[in-house]
Amino acid sequence: MKRTYQPNKRKRAKKFGFFARKETDILNKRRRKGRKVLSK
């Protein structure tokens, strides 16, 4: 049986990366709060 987690950098970035987060309100909220690091 294959393991369930088959890492794929591009797929992950598309789902959780900076540009994916840019589309939502998350980054702006974090900017307003004055976060040093906005996303991983």
C-alpha positions as CSV (number, residue, x, y, z in Angstrom):
1,M,0.0,0.0,0.0
2,K,1.2,3.5,-0.9
3,R,1.8,6.1,1.8
4,T,-0.9,8.8,1.8
5,Y,1.4,11.8,1.8
6,Q,3.1,12.3,-1.5
7,P,4.7,15.8,-1.2
8,N,4.6,18.1,-4.2
9,K,6.0,21.6,-3.7
10,R,4.1,23.2,-6.5
11,K,0.7,21.9,-5.4
12,R,1.4,22.9,-1.8
13,A,2.5,26.4,-2.8
14,K,-0.6,26.8,-4.9
15,K,-2.8,25.9,-1.9
16,F,-1.0,27.5,1.0
17,G,1.7,29.8,-0.5
18,F,2.0,33.5,-0.5
19,F,-0.1,34.1,-3.6
20,A,-2.9,31.9,-2.4
21,R,-3.0,33.8,0.8
22,K,-2.9,37.1,-1.0
23,E,-6.3,36.4,-2.5
24,T,-7.9,36.2,0.9
25,D,-8.1,38.8,3.7
26,I,-5.5,37.0,5.9
27,L,-2.4,38.9,4.8
28,N,-4.1,42.3,5.1
29,K,-5.2,41.5,8.6
30,R,-1.7,40.5,9.5
31,R,-0.3,43.7,7.8
32,R,-2.6,45.8,9.9
33,K,-1.5,44.0,13.0
34,G,2.1,44.8,12.1
35,R,3.4,41.3,11.7
36,K,7.1,40.9,10.9
37,V,6.5,37.7,8.9
38,L,3.3,37.7,6.9
39,S,3.5,34.1,5.6
40,K,5.9,31.1,5.4
